[in-house]
């Protein structure tokens, strides 16, 4: 926990200093969400007919909430982990009692603490622009259910990204693997395409994969689009995948360190 | 002009040699780029699996629009995109000094710095898919339409280059603006949509503020023989306006640039 706090503080100060990059993330996401809303506006009927079990307004609301959750859940330490291994920077840390998981978790938490604050500004602006199309109401019960689903979502994405980063111990060019991860996350994760729009067979397979439990599951919980039974199943799957990626990380880290050799230092 | 051409050839030769030297890594990058392309097409295929049209455009027209968009992005990535994206780093670590010292136009030199051969291959693949798709779906295209589409495809590329350079010039003032290319990618999402269905404000944004309409929408309209003459003339006018703005900002930026190293 002390490692987490120390790196949280350090990264927080760094990100606060170079905050313009954060503003660019915020504005870029804002534009992207507006474009997604336009896509749903021009491709779905305004009459209230259902597309993938959702009305036009629900689809736009989905994109709107997805914007907020993108910074809240999207913890992506891949590039930093990969760069540290490839450039030998990791040597500075493996000789000290600093666990990679806690260190990166602290840094990512700091990054997202600032990012989410900025994202709220964009979120308010989006709420104003899209106010005619939003169809959202959440009671306390829903909000209580959303919190654990968000925490597990973060752990799953963070864990997968950490494991992908560790592949740099064995592979020089991890680009295609990372691209493959993004393809699955973008198509099946639910950040842009709601789960309901997927073909039935894909939906069934997806319900067993980790991607479903990243963005789509908390979004569906927030929009009250799942029953309590589905929610229990989802939380169970989230717990399973969060543990699975953590164990995988531990195994990869132990084996990777044996393989690792640094130049210089 | 002749010297610039020779420099371009030298750069291409250098990057071809690099491509052959690190051919496995280069092919891996090509694979990576093709996977991103597959992602975009897969996403739109899922949406089209649920709706019959997007903004009145049939699935065939939408796929043509998407393929033109990906062709445009592949050409941009092959030629100037990675060069301009690297401008932030050049400014941050002072490497821009080495470009300023050369007896060539600095703007030209930083724009062709990183020609990416695998992206050329990606462009050829997407072009082949576009031609194959049009033939397979018996899309009626006239020779004039093809010529106009090719012309406006390159006009769109010039506008995209100008807009991207204008965005990247912010790096002279903003420290750590490494995610500007990501920002461009987000804005360019709009270029994948049929822009004629946008409302007035958004149309203004993608036509006059950002030239996203010209990357894929205008060439596709030309290809399908329904190009609005207003857009055709607007594109040419925008090139002139963007050029004036960039020249002015570029001069101001270089004047206040102070080296970070050396």
Boltz contact constraints between the chains, C-beta under 6 A:
constraints:
  - contact:
      token1: [A, 18]
      token2: [B, 176]
      max_distance: 6.0
  - contact:
      token1: [A, 20]
      token2: [B, 174]
      max_distance: 6.0
  - contact:
      token1: [A, 21]
      token2: [B, 176]
      max_distance: 6.0
  - contact:
      token1: [A, 21]
      token2: [B, 179]
      max_distance: 6.0
  - contact:
      token1: [A, 24]
      token2: [B, 179]
      max_distance: 6.0
  - contact:
      token1: [A, 24]
      token2: [B, 183]
      max_distance: 6.0
  - contact:
      token1: [A, 28]
      token2: [B, 183]
      max_distance: 6.0
  - contact:
      token1: [A, 28]
      token2: [B, 186]
      max_distance: 6.0
  - contact:
      token1: [A, 31]
      token2: [B, 186]
      max_distance: 6.0
  - contact:
      token1: [A, 31]
      token2: [B, 187]
      max_distance: 6.0
  - contact:
      token1: [A, 32]
      token2: [B, 186]
      max_distance: 6.0
  - contact:
      token1: [A, 32]
      token2: [B, 189]
      max_distance: 6.0
  - contact:
      token1: [A, 35]
      token2: [B, 189]
      max_distance: 6.0
  - contact:
      token1: [A, 35]
      token2: [B, 190]
      max_distance: 6.0
  - contact:
      token1: [A, 42]
      token2: [B, 54]
      max_distance: 6.0
  - contact:
      token1: [A, 42]
      token2: [B, 55]
      max_distance: 6.0
  - contact:
      token1: [A, 42]
      token2: [B, 197]
      max_distance: 6.0
  - contact:
      token1: [A, 43]
      token2: [B, 51]
      max_distance: 6.0
  - contact:
      token1: [A, 43]
      token2: [B, 54]
      max_distance: 6.0
  - contact:
      token1: [A, 51]
      token2: [B, 50]
      max_distance: 6.0
  - contact:
      token1: [A, 52]
      token2: [B, 50]
      max_distance: 6.0
  - contact:
      token1: [A, 173]
      token2: [B, 25]
      max_distance: 6.0
  - contact:
      token1: [A, 173]
      token2: [B, 28]
      max_distance: 6.0
  - contact:
      token1: [A, 175]
      token2: [B, 32]
      max_distance: 6.0
  - contact:
      token1: [A, 176]
      token2: [B, 28]
      max_distance: 6.0
  - contact:
      token1: [A, 176]
      token2: [B, 31]
      max_distance: 6.0
  - contact:
      token1: [A, 176]
      token2: [B, 32]
      max_distance: 6.0
  - contact:
      token1: [A, 179]
      token2: [B, 32]
      max_distance: 6.0
  - contact:
      token1: [A, 179]
      token2: [B, 35]
      max_distance: 6.0
  - contact:
      token1: [A, 179]
      token2: [B, 36]
      max_distance: 6.0
  - contact:
      token1: [A, 183]
      token2: [B, 35]
      max_distance: 6.0
  - contact:
      token1: [A, 183]
      token2: [B, 39]
      max_distance: 6.0
  - contact:
      token1: [A, 186]
      token2: [B, 39]
      max_distance: 6.0
  - contact:
      token1: [A, 187]
      token2: [B, 42]
      max_distance: 6.0
  - contact:
      token1: [A, 193]
      token2: [B, 46]
      max_distance: 6.0
  - contact:
      token1: [A, 197]
      token2: [B, 46]
      max_distance: 6.0
  - contact:
      token1: [A, 197]
      token2: [B, 50]
      max_distance: 6.0
